[in-house]
C-alpha cells in the first residue's frame, strides 16, 4: 500500500468515526475518541504522513 493510500484510508476511517459522533443519538464519546486516536496514531500512518510531508 502506498503512503497516499494509507493516508486516504485513515482519513476515511476517521471521517466515519466523526460521522458516528455527529449522529443525533447517545454515544460513548470516550470510546469514539479512543477509536479516532487508534486510527490516527498508527505508527505506519505517522511514518507515511512524514514521508509525504517531506517529499520522500
Backbone bond lengths (Angstrom), bond angles and torsions (degrees), N, CA, C in turn:
res aa  C-N    CA-C-N  psi(-1)  N-CA   C-N-CA  omega(-1)  CA-C   N-CA-C  phi
1 X - - - 1.458 - - 1.527 107.84 -
2 X 1.320 116.03 134.60 1.463 119.84 -179.86 1.534 110.13 -76.49
3 X 1.315 115.00 165.12 1.467 120.18 177.01 1.525 110.55 -59.69
4 X 1.319 116.13 -41.26 1.465 120.23 179.72 1.526 111.12 -62.89
5 X 1.325 116.62 -43.93 1.461 120.34 179.15 1.519 111.15 -63.61
6 X 1.313 116.41 -41.89 1.460 121.06 179.00 1.521 110.76 -62.07
7 X 1.323 116.58 -44.22 1.464 120.89 179.75 1.526 111.00 -65.50
8 X 1.335 117.16 -43.33 1.464 120.41 179.34 1.524 111.62 -64.15
9 X 1.307 116.64 -39.86 1.460 120.52 178.26 1.532 110.56 -62.71
10 X 1.324 116.89 -43.23 1.464 120.95 179.96 1.529 111.44 -66.12
11 X 1.323 116.92 -41.41 1.468 120.31 178.69 1.523 109.80 -64.36
12 X 1.313 117.28 -42.37 1.469 120.59 178.48 1.515 111.57 -61.99
13 X 1.319 116.09 -43.07 1.458 119.88 178.85 1.530 111.01 -65.73
14 X 1.324 116.93 -41.14 1.463 120.89 177.75 1.529 110.69 -63.45
15 X 1.323 117.08 -39.12 1.465 120.58 177.68 1.527 111.28 -63.18
16 X 1.326 117.12 -39.75 1.465 120.09 177.99 1.529 110.87 -62.60
17 X 1.317 115.89 -40.19 1.472 119.90 178.56 1.523 109.85 -64.86
18 X 1.328 117.78 -43.10 1.464 121.20 179.17 1.529 111.55 -65.98
19 X 1.320 116.72 -37.23 1.462 120.01 176.41 1.531 110.28 -62.22
20 X 1.320 115.88 -40.35 1.465 120.02 177.21 1.532 110.34 -62.15
21 X 1.341 116.03 -41.19 1.460 120.54 178.56 1.529 111.34 -61.55
22 X 1.326 116.44 -36.98 1.464 121.19 -175.91 1.531 113.41 -80.61
23 X 1.317 117.48 -8.91 1.461 119.81 177.87 1.533 109.48 -63.01
24 X 1.330 116.57 139.92 1.474 119.55 -177.06 1.534 112.23 -79.91
25 X 1.307 114.06 68.30 1.463 119.86 176.54 1.524 107.71 -152.80
26 X 1.295 117.77 162.75 1.471 119.45 178.71 1.531 111.25 -66.46
27 X 1.304 116.25 142.27 1.461 120.73 175.44 1.517 109.42 -141.13
28 X 1.307 112.00 168.29 1.455 120.00 174.20 1.530 106.28 -93.50
29 X 1.327 116.04 95.17 1.465 120.36 -175.44 1.518 112.39 -61.36
30 X 1.317 116.96 -34.62 1.460 119.92 179.77 1.528 110.01 -64.82
31 X 1.316 116.85 -41.80 1.467 121.08 178.52 1.531 110.48 -64.84
32 X 1.328 117.16 -42.63 1.461 120.24 178.57 1.525 111.35 -62.70
33 X 1.316 116.70 -41.48 1.460 120.43 178.16 1.525 110.53 -65.41
34 X 1.321 117.48 -41.26 1.462 120.98 176.81 1.526 110.99 -59.53
35 X 1.332 116.44 -42.51 1.460 120.80 179.07 1.525 110.75 -64.33
36 X 1.316 116.58 -41.29 1.461 121.21 179.55 1.529 110.71 -63.92
37 X 1.308 116.55 -44.86 1.472 120.52 177.96 1.528 109.82 -63.37
38 X 1.318 116.84 -40.92 1.460 120.61 179.32 1.528 111.18 -58.39
39 X 1.320 116.25 -41.41 1.469 120.76 179.83 1.524 110.91 -69.22
40 X 1.321 117.34 -47.92 1.459 120.86 -171.75 1.528 114.46 -82.93
41 X 1.318 117.56 -15.08 1.465 120.64 -178.41 1.529 112.52 -102.50
42 X 1.322 116.96 12.59 1.469 119.60 177.77 1.528 109.11 -62.33
43 X 1.338 116.05 129.17 1.474 118.65 -178.01 1.525 113.44 -55.03
44 X 1.338 117.60 -40.37 1.462 119.15 -178.83 1.526 111.21 -67.10
45 X 1.323 117.78 -31.08 1.463 121.14 176.96 1.523 110.35 -71.06
46 X 1.304 116.87 -42.89 1.466 120.75 179.61 1.528 110.12 -59.76
47 X 1.323 116.66 -43.47 1.464 121.00 178.88 1.527 110.43 -65.88
48 X 1.329 116.99 -43.49 1.464 120.83 -179.40 1.524 111.28 -62.60
49 X 1.318 117.19 -44.56 1.469 120.80 179.53 1.523 110.35 -64.48
50 X 1.321 117.19 -39.46 1.465 120.64 177.72 1.521 110.35 -61.35
51 X 1.322 116.38 -43.98 1.474 119.27 178.90 1.531 110.79 -64.10
52 X 1.334 117.13 -41.42 1.458 120.41 178.62 1.527 111.58 -63.14
53 X 1.323 116.44 -40.63 1.466 120.00 -179.58 1.514 112.79 -67.23
54 X 1.323 115.71 -31.53 1.464 119.63 -176.33 1.522 112.85 -101.24
55 X 1.324 117.02 7.32 1.446 121.09 174.78 1.502 115.39 70.42
56 X 1.315 117.12 25.70 1.475 120.31 179.42 1.508 111.18 -90.01
